Amino acid sequence: MKSKKEISIVTLMAILFIALVGFKTSPVQDKWVAPASADKIINPLKNDATAANSGKKLYKVLCSVCHGVKGKGDGMGGAGLTPKPANLTSEAVQSQTDGAIFWKITEGRTPMASYKSSIPEKKRWQLINYIRTLKK
């Protein structure tokens, strides 16, 4: 009969094997596209410079770790993530509607968290106004 220690080691090895195989064979995520309904969401703070300044402060605390200080997707926290954090200065991001970006921040998608319950709506709009200042 196997000891508890032998069973624990075998179980741990099996879990590690499954995790490693799963990560290597997991499919690449599709391009992240917000639903068409998100494009109809209107930014109540559009072109508000004060909101953008508030968004910059929030961005530095919450977003820069993954998206990088300048928004290029090169933050230290994002180095090991799949998919990589978006380059917020890119045409791909900047061409999206404010509503689509708002939807993505609100809903999240692995590995990006949902901020629906942790960042109030007004602050999410402030973040979007700051993201708009990151254009190349």
MDAnalysis code that builds the backbone (N, CA, C; Angstrom):
import MDAnalysis as mda
import numpy as np

u = mda.Universe.empty(408, n_residues=136, atom_resindex=np.repeat(np.arange(136), 3), trajectory=True)
u.add_TopologyAttr("name", ["N", "CA", "C"] * 136)
u.add_TopologyAttr("resid", np.arange(1, 137))
u.add_TopologyAttr("resname", ["MET", "LYS", "SER", "LYS", "LYS", "GLU", "ILE", "SER", "ILE", "VAL", "THR", "LEU", "MET", "ALA", "ILE", "LEU", "PHE", "ILE", "ALA", "LEU", "VAL", "GLY", "PHE", "LYS", "THR", "SER", "PRO", "VAL", "GLN", "ASP", "LYS", "TRP", "VAL", "ALA", "PRO", "ALA", "SER", "ALA", "ASP", "LYS", "ILE", "ILE", "ASN", "PRO", "LEU", "LYS", "ASN", "ASP", "ALA", "THR", "ALA", "ALA", "ASN", "SER", "GLY", "LYS", "LYS", "LEU", "TYR", "LYS", "VAL", "LEU", "CYS", "SER", "VAL", "CYS", "HIS", "GLY", "VAL", "LYS", "GLY", "LYS", "GLY", "ASP", "GLY", "MET", "GLY", "GLY", "ALA", "GLY", "LEU", "THR", "PRO", "LYS", "PRO", "ALA", "ASN", "LEU", "THR", "SER", "GLU", "ALA", "VAL", "GLN", "SER", "GLN", "THR", "ASP", "GLY", "ALA", "ILE", "PHE", "TRP", "LYS", "ILE", "THR", "GLU", "GLY", "ARG", "THR", "PRO", "MET", "ALA", "SER", "TYR", "LYS", "SER", "SER", "ILE", "PRO", "GLU", "LYS", "LYS", "ARG", "TRP", "GLN", "LEU", "ILE", "ASN", "TYR", "ILE", "ARG", "THR", "LEU", "LYS", "LYS"])
u.atoms.positions = np.array([
    [0.846, -1.183, 0.000],
    [0.000, 0.000, 0.000],
    [0.891, 1.245, 0.000],
    [0.512, 2.233, -0.819],
    [1.299, 3.457, -0.939],
    [1.027, 4.373, 0.249],
    [2.072, 5.093, 0.642],
    [1.920, 6.043, 1.739],
    [1.218, 7.301, 1.235],
    [0.739, 8.112, 2.173],
    [0.088, 9.366, 1.810],
    [1.063, 10.277, 1.076],
    [2.332, 10.238, 1.463],
    [3.343, 11.074, 0.825],
    [3.524, 10.662, -0.635],
    [3.570, 9.357, -0.927],
    [3.716, 8.876, -2.298],
    [2.503, 9.268, -3.139],
    [1.309, 9.153, -2.579],
    [0.088, 9.518, -3.289],
    [0.084, 11.010, -3.577],
    [0.496, 11.812, -2.596],
    [0.529, 13.265, -2.781],
    [1.507, 13.651, -3.878],
    [2.662, 13.018, -3.918],
    [3.662, 13.326, -4.934],
    [3.147, 12.935, -6.316],
    [2.550, 11.758, -6.433],
    [2.004, 11.303, -7.714],
    [0.879, 12.240, -8.157],
    [0.020, 12.616, -7.246],
    [-1.078, 13.528, -7.567],
    [-0.533, 14.875, -8.028],
    [0.444, 15.409, -7.314],
    [1.040, 16.685, -7.686],
    [1.687, 16.611, -9.064],
    [2.390, 15.525, -9.341],
    [3.032, 15.362, -10.646],
    [1.974, 15.304, -11.753],
    [0.884, 14.608, -11.509],
    [-0.181, 14.503, -12.507],
    [-0.801, 15.872, -12.773],
    [-1.037, 16.640, -11.726],
    [-1.611, 17.984, -11.889],
    [-0.663, 18.868, -12.679],
    [0.623, 18.824, -12.357],
    [1.606, 19.622, -13.089],
    [1.672, 19.218, -14.552],
    [1.644, 17.923, -14.837],
    [1.695, 17.438, -16.209],
    [0.491, 17.940, -17.002],
    [-0.689, 17.813, -16.416],
    [-1.915, 18.255, -17.087],
    [-1.862, 19.760, -17.326],
    [-1.397, 20.505, -16.343],
    [-1.319, 21.962, -16.490],
    [-0.342, 22.347, -17.597],
    [0.821, 21.723, -17.615],
    [1.817, 22.053, -18.634],
    [1.357, 21.666, -20.029],
    [0.787, 20.510, -20.182],
    [0.291, 20.073, -21.487],
    [-0.852, 20.974, -21.925],
    [-1.724, 21.323, -20.994],
    [-2.847, 22.203, -21.314],
    [-2.392, 23.565, -21.790],
    [-1.367, 24.131, -21.143],
    [-0.877, 25.446, -21.546],
    [-0.191, 25.395, -22.896],
    [0.519, 24.327, -23.184],
    [1.221, 24.236, -24.458],
    [0.269, 24.029, -25.626],
    [-0.827, 23.343, -25.371],
    [-1.730, 23.031, -26.475],
    [-2.964, 23.925, -26.511],
    [-3.034, 24.899, -25.580],
    [-4.216, 25.753, -25.592],
    [-4.222, 26.612, -26.847],
    [-5.380, 26.794, -27.433],
    [-5.460, 27.548, -28.685],
    [-5.175, 29.030, -28.449],
    [-4.672, 29.684, -29.465],
    [-4.453, 31.118, -29.417],
    [-5.823, 31.787, -29.450],
    [-5.998, 32.786, -28.591],
    [-7.294, 33.448, -28.553],
    [-7.512, 34.267, -29.819],
    [-8.765, 34.317, -30.215],
    [-9.146, 35.126, -31.366],
    [-8.996, 36.600, -31.016],
    [-9.011, 37.415, -32.057],
    [-8.985, 38.861, -31.867],
    [-10.164, 39.241, -30.982],
    [-9.922, 40.153, -30.053],
    [-10.965, 40.547, -29.105],
    [-11.811, 41.647, -29.718],
    [-13.049, 41.318, -30.028],
    [-13.965, 42.265, -30.647],
    [-15.170, 42.438, -29.730],
    [-15.452, 43.683, -29.412],
    [-16.637, 43.986, -28.603],
    [-17.885, 43.773, -29.458],
    [-19.005, 43.466, -28.844],
    [-20.239, 43.316, -29.625],
    [-20.638, 44.650, -30.260],
    [-21.357, 44.585, -31.359],
    [-21.788, 45.789, -32.075],
    [-22.571, 46.731, -31.168],
    [-23.289, 46.187, -30.219],
    [-24.076, 47.028, -29.304],
    [-23.182, 47.952, -28.480],
    [-21.938, 47.565, -28.258],
    [-21.009, 48.396, -27.480],
    [-20.690, 49.699, -28.207],
    [-20.709, 49.662, -29.530],
    [-20.410, 50.869, -30.309],
    [-21.439, 51.974, -30.081],
    [-22.584, 51.601, -29.572],
    [-23.652, 52.590, -29.342],
    [-23.555, 53.249, -27.964],
    [-22.640, 52.757, -27.128],
    [-22.467, 53.334, -25.790],
    [-21.725, 54.666, -25.948],
    [-22.306, 55.719, -25.442],
    [-21.766, 57.067, -25.602],
    [-20.930, 57.468, -24.381],
    [-19.767, 58.027, -24.636],
    [-18.875, 58.508, -23.586],
    [-19.419, 59.834, -23.035],
    [-19.892, 59.843, -21.783],
    [-20.442, 61.074, -21.218],
    [-19.368, 62.119, -20.889],
    [-18.107, 61.722, -20.924],
    [-17.010, 62.632, -20.590],
    [-16.124, 62.944, -21.793],
    [-16.617, 62.666, -22.984],
    [-15.826, 62.850, -24.203],
    [-15.217, 64.253, -24.263],
    [-13.920, 64.298, -24.610],
    [-13.159, 65.546, -24.755],
    [-13.029, 66.342, -23.463],
    [-13.203, 65.701, -22.321],
    [-13.072, 66.368, -21.027],
    [-11.630, 66.181, -20.536],
    [-10.834, 67.252, -20.613],
    [-9.415, 67.180, -20.243],
    [-9.223, 66.850, -18.766],
    [-10.104, 67.335, -17.927],
    [-10.013, 67.033, -16.497],
    [-10.213, 65.539, -16.264],
    [-11.149, 64.965, -16.994],
    [-11.393, 63.523, -16.890],
    [-10.171, 62.742, -17.361],
    [-9.523, 63.199, -18.428],
    [-8.317, 62.528, -18.932],
    [-7.196, 62.582, -17.900],
    [-7.054, 63.710, -17.217],
    [-6.023, 63.818, -16.173],
    [-6.308, 62.870, -15.011],
    [-7.571, 62.750, -14.636],
    [-7.951, 61.796, -13.589],
    [-7.710, 60.369, -14.061],
    [-8.009, 60.118, -15.336],
    [-7.784, 58.793, -15.914],
    [-6.307, 58.427, -15.933],
    [-5.448, 59.405, -16.155],
    [-4.003, 59.161, -16.173],
    [-3.528, 58.659, -14.817],
    [-4.015, 59.252, -13.748],
    [-3.633, 58.826, -12.391],
    [-4.088, 57.385, -12.138],
    [-5.308, 57.091, -12.532],
    [-5.846, 55.738, -12.357],
    [-5.080, 54.737, -13.218],
    [-4.775, 55.131, -14.451],
    [-4.022, 54.281, -15.372],
    [-2.676, 53.888, -14.762],
    [-1.971, 54.860, -14.191],
    [-0.647, 54.590, -13.612],
    [-0.728, 53.536, -12.512],
    [-1.804, 53.565, -11.741],
    [-1.957, 52.636, -10.628],
    [-2.432, 51.255, -11.088],
    [-3.414, 51.218, -11.978],
    [-4.069, 49.956, -12.324],
    [-3.644, 49.327, -13.649],
    [-3.291, 50.122, -14.627],
    [-3.127, 49.599, -15.985],
    [-1.675, 49.499, -16.444],
    [-0.847, 50.428, -15.975],
    [0.523, 50.499, -16.494],
    [1.345, 49.256, -16.199],
    [1.005, 48.531, -15.153],
    [1.779, 47.325, -14.824],
    [1.760, 46.323, -15.981],
    [0.660, 46.232, -16.695],
    [0.566, 45.318, -17.842],
    [0.701, 46.047, -19.187],
    [0.016, 47.184, -19.322],
    [0.001, 47.894, -20.604],
    [1.211, 48.810, -20.788],
    [2.002, 48.989, -19.738],
    [3.203, 49.823, -19.824],
    [2.909, 51.282, -19.538],
    [3.935, 51.998, -19.124],
    [3.801, 53.403, -18.744],
    [3.262, 54.241, -19.899],
    [3.691, 53.944, -21.104],
    [3.258, 54.715, -22.272],
    [2.158, 54.015, -23.063],
    [1.628, 52.890, -22.517],
    [0.496, 52.214, -23.145],
    [0.839, 51.294, -24.294],
    [2.104, 50.936, -24.438],
    [2.522, 50.143, -25.600],
    [2.388, 48.624, -25.392],
    [1.800, 48.220, -24.274],
    [1.603, 46.788, -24.018],
    [2.854, 46.104, -23.502],
    [3.803, 46.897, -22.996],
    [5.104, 46.358, -22.609],
    [5.369, 46.426, -21.109],
    [4.320, 46.439, -20.300],
    [4.500, 46.465, -18.854],
    [5.045, 45.148, -18.334],
    [5.762, 45.211, -17.225],
    [6.389, 44.013, -16.644],
    [5.355, 42.941, -16.301],
    [4.198, 43.353, -15.814],
    [3.163, 42.398, -15.432],
    [2.560, 41.655, -16.609],
    [2.708, 42.192, -17.804],
    [2.138, 41.566, -18.981],
    [3.094, 40.658, -19.726],
    [4.351, 40.619, -19.287],
    [5.374, 39.863, -20.016],
    [5.024, 38.384, -20.183],
    [4.435, 37.778, -19.189],
    [4.131, 36.355, -19.259],
    [2.695, 36.043, -19.628],
    [1.935, 37.047, -20.026],
    [0.520, 36.826, -20.326],
    [0.293, 36.422, -21.778],
    [-0.725, 35.595, -21.975],
    [-1.171, 35.221, -23.309],
    [-2.680, 35.368, -23.336],
    [-3.208, 36.194, -24.205],
    [-2.483, 37.050, -25.135],
    [-1.807, 38.202, -24.408],
    [-0.865, 38.829, -25.079],
    [-0.146, 39.974, -24.525],
    [-1.107, 41.146, -24.365],
    [-0.831, 42.032, -23.421],
    [-1.668, 43.227, -23.273],
    [-1.661, 44.059, -24.554],
    [-2.766, 44.691, -24.838],
    [-2.892, 45.505, -26.046],
    [-1.960, 46.709, -25.998],
    [-1.471, 47.083, -27.167],
    [-0.745, 48.332, -27.340],
    [-1.822, 49.397, -27.516],
    [-2.035, 50.182, -26.475],
    [-3.127, 51.151, -26.475],
    [-2.870, 52.335, -27.396],
    [-1.640, 52.463, -27.885],
    [-1.320, 53.543, -28.823],
    [-1.593, 53.128, -30.266],
    [-1.845, 51.860, -30.485],
    [-1.974, 51.321, -31.842],
    [-3.262, 51.766, -32.524],
    [-3.220, 51.718, -33.830],
    [-4.401, 52.041, -34.641],
    [-5.537, 51.060, -34.320],
    [-5.181, 49.808, -34.056],
    [-6.189, 48.788, -33.752],
    [-7.013, 49.172, -32.527],
    [-6.383, 49.752, -31.531],
    [-7.107, 50.182, -30.330],
    [-7.729, 51.549, -30.551],
    [-6.952, 52.484, -31.049],
    [-7.423, 53.855, -31.188],
    [-8.580, 53.996, -32.176],
    [-8.723, 53.059, -33.099],
    [-9.827, 53.130, -34.067],
    [-11.141, 52.573, -33.499],
    [-11.079, 51.948, -32.338],
    [-12.293, 51.435, -31.710],
    [-13.096, 52.597, -31.118],
    [-14.388, 52.396, -31.021],
    [-15.220, 53.416, -30.390],
    [-14.954, 53.442, -28.895],
    [-15.277, 54.579, -28.278],
    [-15.163, 54.664, -26.821],
    [-16.021, 53.582, -26.169],
    [-17.190, 53.331, -26.748],
    [-18.087, 52.318, -26.202],
    [-17.483, 50.925, -26.229],
    [-16.762, 50.595, -27.299],
    [-16.129, 49.275, -27.392],
    [-15.034, 49.126, -26.340],
    [-14.238, 50.167, -26.162],
    [-13.180, 50.113, -25.147],
    [-13.800, 50.042, -23.754],
    [-14.851, 50.821, -23.529],
    [-15.560, 50.786, -22.253],
    [-16.068, 49.377, -21.973],
    [-16.647, 48.751, -22.976],
    [-17.178, 47.396, -22.823],
    [-16.054, 46.431, -22.429],
    [-14.902, 46.537, -23.082],
    [-13.783, 45.635, -22.786],
    [-13.256, 45.836, -21.374],
    [-13.125, 47.088, -20.949],
    [-12.676, 47.356, -19.583],
    [-13.706, 46.821, -18.588],
    [-14.957, 46.977, -18.903],
    [-16.033, 46.547, -18.014],
    [-16.114, 45.027, -17.927],
    [-16.112, 44.359, -19.062],
    [-16.323, 42.911, -19.099],
    [-15.046, 42.094, -18.886],
    [-13.921, 42.585, -19.402],
    [-12.675, 41.830, -19.297],
    [-12.690, 40.573, -20.141],
    [-11.534, 39.966, -20.252],
    [-11.354, 38.672, -20.926],
    [-9.990, 38.167, -20.520],
    [-9.909, 36.939, -20.128],
    [-8.650, 36.376, -19.649],
    [-7.521, 36.692, -20.619],
    [-6.435, 37.233, -20.158],
    [-6.035, 37.439, -18.773],
    [-6.426, 38.789, -18.186],
    [-7.108, 39.640, -18.925],
    [-7.513, 40.935, -18.380],
    [-8.757, 40.768, -17.521],
    [-8.690, 41.366, -16.346],
    [-9.800, 41.278, -15.405],
    [-10.984, 42.119, -15.861],
    [-12.143, 41.783, -15.353],
    [-13.333, 42.617, -15.507],
    [-13.266, 43.691, -14.424],
    [-13.529, 44.922, -14.807],
    [-13.515, 46.013, -13.838],
    [-14.913, 46.549, -13.561],
    [-15.908, 45.752, -13.914],
    [-17.309, 46.140, -13.726],
    [-17.607, 46.508, -12.275],
    [-17.136, 45.716, -11.350],
    [-17.467, 45.959, -9.947],
    [-16.343, 46.626, -9.166],
    [-15.147, 46.741, -9.739],
    [-14.044, 47.316, -8.965],
    [-13.676, 48.748, -9.358],
    [-14.087, 49.196, -10.546],
    [-13.847, 50.579, -10.950],
    [-15.203, 51.197, -11.290],
    [-15.576, 52.251, -10.589],
    [-16.866, 52.894, -10.893],
    [-16.933, 53.348, -12.360],
    [-18.136, 53.402, -12.885],
    [-18.349, 53.730, -14.298],
    [-17.657, 55.035, -14.704],
    [-17.799, 56.069, -13.902],
    [-17.193, 57.364, -14.240],
    [-15.680, 57.236, -14.386],
    [-15.059, 56.464, -13.528],
    [-13.603, 56.290, -13.592],
    [-13.186, 55.484, -14.829],
    [-14.036, 54.544, -15.259],
    [-13.737, 53.813, -16.498],
    [-13.756, 54.766, -17.688],
    [-14.684, 55.721, -17.690],
    [-14.721, 56.715, -18.761],
    [-13.496, 57.628, -18.690],
    [-13.057, 57.943, -17.488],
    [-11.839, 58.746, -17.336],
    [-10.643, 58.013, -17.932],
    [-10.573, 56.704, -17.690],
    [-9.499, 55.891, -18.278],
    [-9.535, 55.972, -19.804],
    [-10.707, 55.874, -20.370],
    [-10.830, 55.937, -21.829],
    [-10.363, 57.290, -22.347],
    [-10.733, 58.359, -21.657],
    [-10.268, 59.673, -22.094],
    [-8.749, 59.753, -22.046],
    [-8.134, 59.141, -21.044],
    [-6.669, 59.126, -20.998],
    [-6.110, 58.248, -22.111],
    [-6.688, 57.089, -22.346],
    [-6.213, 56.203, -23.426],
    [-6.222, 56.940, -24.758],
    [-7.184, 57.803, -24.958],
    [-7.240, 58.588, -26.209],
    [-6.046, 59.534, -26.360],
    [-5.408, 59.897, -25.255],
    [-4.238, 60.780, -25.329],
    [-2.972, 60.016, -25.709],
    [-3.048, 58.700, -25.747],
    [-1.874, 57.858, -26.014],
    [-1.625, 57.619, -27.504],
    [-2.381, 58.248, -28.362],
    [-2.210, 58.051, -29.810],
    [-0.753, 58.270, -30.193],
    [-0.306, 57.512, -31.180],
    [1.083, 57.641, -31.658],
    [1.338, 59.029, -32.184],
])
